[in-house]
Amino acid sequence: MQLVYCRDIAEYVRCAGAIGRLLIRHGKLSVILDSNGPVPGLAGIFSRARGRKYFKGPHRPRLADLTDTELVLYGP
């Protein structure tokens, strides 16, 4: 599973336990999310090797907003 949009990572961290329990009941064991480093409050693995996000223009896209990225538009 991939977190495509969230207004604030802290909101996801607050609800991650409930979301995780729901996803496990549906056979999904992990969630990939956009971050610049390990996220405090979440257990998991951080890797810089995958998921680089390139952008054009003066404003960097917000974290956890992948709505207009090629991964979401075209799939993995």
N, C-alpha and C positions, 0 to 999 in steps of 0.2 A: 504494500500500500504506500502511496505517496501523498504527503500533505501538500496540496496545491495552493491553497490560500488560507491565511489566518491573519487577522488584523494585528495581532501581537503574539509573539512566541510565548510570552508569560501566560496568556490565556490557554494555549495548548498544554503547557506544563501543568497548569491547574487542573485540567480535565483529562490528562493523559491516562491516569489509572482507569477511569470509567470507560474511556475510548478503547483502551487496550483490552479490557475484559470483554467488551462487546465484540471486538474484532477476533479475539481468540475463539469465541463461540462460533464464529463463521469461518474458522480455519486460517485466519491471517495472523502471522506471528510477529510481524515487524512493520514499522512505519518509517519511511525515509522523509526527512525534512531538510529544508534549506537553512544553513547556518554558517557562520564564519569560524566556528570552533565548537568544542564540547558545550552542550547546553546544561547549565546547572539545574539540578532537579530531575534530570532524565538519565536513565541507565541506557548505555549503548556504546556504539563505536563511532568515532569521528574519523573521516578519511578525506584528505585533500586530493586524492588520486582521481576521484570521479565527480561528475556533476558540476564542472566549471560553468559559470554563468557569464556570458559575454553580453555587453550592452553597448548601445550607441547613443550618444548625446551627453549632455552635461550632468544629468541626474542619475545616480545609481538606483536601480530598482530596490524596493523594500525587501527585507528578508521575509521569507514565507509567502511571497507573492510570485508564483510561477505561472500565472494565468495566461500570459502571452508568450511563453517560451516554446521553443521547438519541441521539447520533450512532451509537453502537454498537447500541443497542436498536432504533432505527427506520431507520437508514441515512441517507445524505446526501440 
